């Protein structure tokens, strides 16, 4: 999957992020990595209900900005963000 841009505005500050989705095979890697001006600044991990949680924040991004970003990433994936294929139990 290609990276895609997301813009977040908060208190007159505008952040231009680029979000990349990465293969998720183990618990040591986060699924979504976020870059700002080409530098890795944060990552997110989905829970079982497809809600994103902050995994890493090496860029020291304001937590409210990260929550707004998580909301936009979730909206970018309307059919769910987990790799899991959910099966209904008979």
C-alpha positions as CSV (number, residue, x, y, z in Angstrom):
1,X,0.0,0.0,0.0
2,X,1.3,3.5,-0.8
3,X,1.8,6.2,1.7
4,X,-1.0,8.8,1.9
5,X,-1.0,12.4,3.2
6,X,-3.1,13.6,6.1
7,X,-3.2,17.2,7.3
8,X,-4.1,18.1,10.9
9,X,-4.8,21.6,12.2
10,X,-4.8,22.5,15.9
11,X,-4.5,26.0,17.4
12,X,-3.5,27.6,14.1
13,X,-0.7,25.0,13.7
14,X,-0.9,22.9,10.6
15,X,0.8,19.5,10.5
16,X,1.3,17.7,7.2
17,X,1.8,14.0,7.8
18,X,2.5,11.1,5.5
19,X,1.1,7.7,6.7
20,X,2.4,4.4,5.7
21,X,0.7,1.0,6.4
22,X,3.1,-1.9,7.0
23,X,2.9,-5.6,7.2
24,X,2.0,-6.7,10.7
25,X,3.4,-10.1,11.6
26,X,4.5,-9.7,15.2
27,X,4.0,-7.6,18.3
28,X,7.3,-5.8,17.9
29,X,6.2,-3.7,14.9
30,X,3.5,-1.1,14.7
31,X,1.1,-1.2,11.8
32,X,0.9,2.5,10.8
33,X,4.0,4.7,10.7
34,X,3.7,8.4,10.5
35,X,6.3,10.8,9.0
36,X,6.5,14.6,9.0
37,X,8.9,16.4,6.7
38,X,10.4,13.0,5.9
39,X,11.2,12.1,9.5
40,X,9.5,9.2,11.4
41,X,7.5,10.9,14.2
42,X,4.9,8.4,15.4
43,X,3.2,5.0,14.9
44,X,-0.1,3.5,15.7
45,X,-1.4,0.0,16.4
46,X,-5.0,-1.2,16.0
47,X,-6.8,-3.1,18.7
48,X,-9.2,-5.9,18.0
49,X,-12.1,-3.4,17.4
50,X,-10.1,-1.4,14.8
51,X,-9.4,1.5,17.1
52,X,-5.9,2.9,16.8
53,X,-3.7,3.4,19.8
54,X,-0.4,5.3,20.0
55,X,2.5,2.8,19.7
56,X,5.5,5.2,19.5
57,X,5.9,9.0,19.6
58,X,9.6,9.6,18.9
59,X,8.8,13.0,17.4
60,X,7.2,14.3,20.6
61,X,4.0,15.1,18.8
62,X,1.2,16.6,21.0
63,X,-1.1,13.8,22.1
64,X,-4.2,15.6,21.0
65,X,-2.7,16.0,17.5
66,X,-2.0,12.2,17.5
67,X,-5.6,11.4,18.5
68,X,-6.9,13.6,15.7
69,X,-4.5,11.8,13.4
70,X,-5.7,8.4,14.5
71,X,-9.3,9.4,13.8
72,X,-8.3,10.4,10.2
73,X,-6.4,7.2,9.7
74,X,-9.4,5.2,10.9
75,X,-11.6,7.2,8.5
76,X,-9.3,6.4,5.6
77,X,-10.0,2.7,6.2
78,X,-13.8,2.5,6.3
79,X,-13.9,-1.3,6.1
80,X,-11.5,-1.8,9.0
81,X,-7.8,-1.6,9.6
82,X,-6.9,-5.0,11.0
83,X,-5.3,-7.7,8.9
84,X,-7.5,-10.2,10.7
85,X,-10.3,-11.8,8.8
86,X,-13.1,-12.1,11.3
87,X,-15.1,-15.2,11.1
88,X,-18.6,-15.6,12.6
89,X,-18.9,-18.5,14.9
90,X,-21.7,-20.9,13.8
